[in-house]
Amino acid sequence: MEHKQVSFSVDSQLLGELGERLVTKNYIALAELVKNAFDAESPCVLIKFVNVKIDAKPGKSSEIQIIDNGQGMTLANIQDFFMRVATSNKLSSPFSQNYGRKRTGSKGIGRFACRKLAKKLIIETIAKNESTEKCERTIVEFDWNIFKRGTDLSTITLDAQTEITSQTSSGTTLRLIGLTDTWSDYEFLLLKRQILSLCTMGRIQRKGYKEDPGFEIFFKAPGFSEGDGKLDEKIMDGGWGTLKGEILEDGTASISLDAKEIGYNSYPLPKKFEKIKGIKFKIAWIPIDREYYRKPELLTQTSMRKFLKTYGGIRVYLDGFRIFPYGDKGDDWLGFDRLVAKRSGSVDPLLANLSTQYGFGASRVMLNLPGSESFLGSINISSIESPHFEIKLNREGFVENEQFLQLVDAVQLSVQWMVIHYNRFLTQFSRNKQEDSKNELVKTAESLENMTGPKTIPFKISDLYAPTPTTSLKALSASAISGFSAYPQKEKEQYTKIVEKLTNYVENSFEHYTSILGAVASTGSMMFVFAHEIKGMIAKLGSEANRIEIMLDTVPDDQKQKLVELMESLRTTRDRLDKNIEIFSLLTKKATDTQNKEIPLNQTAKEVIDSFGYLIEHYNLNKPVIKIPEDLRTKPMLDAEIYSIFVNLLSNAIKADIAGNGKNVLISSNKVNGKIVIKVYDDGLGLSPENWEKVFNPMTSDPDGKLYEGLQQKILDKDLAALGMGTGLGLTIIKNIMDKYKGTVHFVPVNKPWKTCVEVEFS
């Protein structure tokens, strides 16, 4: 047998695959060329745009120039490194000679990003030739059109001009000529912002090297808008709070938060991240509401919205250089936008106890997580301390290996800790706001004692506390102030100030209640749309089950049983959904009925129990027992009111059973001394007698601190949402209804096996 030597050859089309096909975004292509200037130890790089705008002058070639004053390249450097595909130079020499910079590339393909941007590349470079000690100027032109498919790459030669020059300053200019795209103002500003965020490298002294002056990027683009440039760090420190974190040598994560109202807090995360040691991050939370800022003077609310759309997001930097697309608009690499969309409120189990300690249910605390655009942040990774982060070949993100997944986990957990403290802030801020308003009111009212004018004001202050349905608080306030028009100027100003302070106090006192009720009301129209969509899905389930039944005769016998089970499952699901939508439609119909009527209590109780059928069955509870005479009816009242009473009492009883390992609920009603009495019993968690009155106050949901701690271990978020998320309004609503009908609602003592009983009595 004859032996011959064989070897690989490379088609010139490879450069196209490594260039315009692999690198798909203009700013990533340009970023690769900027990194070359950094690796060449240049302190800065200038990017010039010449005749590139969308309305550029015809007949004149468009051009982008990347100019640095780094070490430059000799002809030998160009031949050995620049023109060698996938060179290992940066692997064998990972640090720059003078400053000890960690070189940014490793695969040797970034230079071919030039093909993405332009048809031609001209390199003009000056470098010191180490053998002659003289500066050498070299020009090489790359016309990418000659690198045609089917041509062996090694057979294509280029003309290189080189000469000895008296110029002593080194550096390189890359001229990208004949651009593949024209540029609008929007496209230019997008690229500019991306490139200006590319590097965070400042002045630094590395051991064994000269002091690094840092690296700056400049643009020169006549005809284009200047835009808004770099992110101002002062903005980050002016928002609600700033989270900082570091993964220590042993993998421990140390995090801290400096935020409005709650001050400085630190915390060691209860988990180790041994694969990502040395990583540091800084994340600022910028809410839309300027009242929450530490420095609200920095931006107006309108400019803040625009600012967040431009800069919002958490970016990632490897050895000082940004890794795209993390932090770009629409890139949800940490999953925050998905959680917001799902309305998922559960905190990580590792932080559940902490959340509970602060008084927040661990299954609801994350409902205050904002979308990714409300965060401004940077994560800094050192490839020396964490060497296994691998950038994808197309330069868009990391390979999702174990190190990357640990990074995501650490940042997510840290932000969840931040959200817990944001809930603390909201509570404290609300209290402080109300207290400030009250103090201002008292202070202003006290000034009445020193007034010399009339002491009788032309309206009742109590009117401001209870505006009629047709009169708003602000209208009453304005009316009251107008009554001072005949007073002397000094007295008029003082009385006006009193009314304004009082109005402000009342508004702040009810701010939380109105916001919650407004949110509840706003979901109404969405629920009708939801019901309509679900009806279509129910019909689809039935149709699909019928299609499977038709197919059964054509399916092998050994597969029929699985299809039969699937068919039956679809029909069972259809029937359950159909029943629940019927109940939903009934309840919404009752809510829109404004006619008072005598309502049958037994039938109402059955319908409400049916609406909780899935939860009762899923959590293995016994079906609630009803002991109500068939002919017992309420006095004339609204359907929605009696349904609201039953729904809130039953949902509370079911939650207490699940949390306290109970099984039973009893709903009874009778006429006693001419009054209708409804009682709802459960054998669940129970409630301390000292809190029997407190729970009827608005916003009081779990004064014993046991209910939601028990539920979070046993119930799904979606099921808790169906039972009510603990707004503390359910019993308040019942009390308000009973006040309207001159009735009462209260807890009463019970005997075993019952733990709790709520009694509603109509007079």
Buried (B, 14 or more C-beta within 10 A) or exposed (E): EEEEEEEEEEBBBBBBEBBBEBBEBBBBBBBBBBBBBBBBBBBBBBBBBBBBBEEBEEEEBBBBBBBBBBBBBBBBBBBEBBBEBEBEBBEEEBBBEEBBBBBBBBBBBBBBBBBBBBBBBBBBBBBBBEEEEEBBBBBBBBEBEEBEEEBEBEEEEEEBEBEEEEEEEBBBBBBBBBBBEEBEBEBBBBBBBBBBBBBBBEEBEBEEBEEBBBBBBEBEBEBBEEBBEEBBEEBBBBBBBBBBBBBBEEBBBEBBBBBBBBEEBEBEBBBBBEBBBBBBBBBBBBBEEBEBBBEBEBBEEEEBBEBBEBBBBBBBBBBBBBBBBBBBBEBBBBEBBEBBEEEBBBBBEEBBEBBBEEEBBBBBBBBBBBBBBBBBBBBBBBBEEBEEBBBEEBBBBBEEEEBBEBBEBBBBBBBBBBBBBBBBBBBEBBEEBBEEBBEBBEEBBEEBEEEEEEEEBBBEEEBBBEBEEEEEBEEBBEBBBEBBEEBEEEBBEBBBBBBBBBBBBBBBBBEBBEEBBEEEEEEEEEEEEEBEEBBEEBEEBBEBBEEBEEEEEEBEEEEEEEBBEEBEEBBEBBEBBBBBBEBBEBBBEBBEEEEEBEBBBBEBBBBBBBBBBBBBEEBEBEEBEBEBEEEBBBBEBBBBBBBBBBBBBBBBBBBBBBBBEBBBBBBBBBEEEEEBBBBBBBBBBBBEEEBBEEBBEBEBBBBBEBBBBBBBEEBBBEBBBBBBBBBBBBBBBBBBBBEEBEBBBBBEEBEEEBBBBBBBBBE
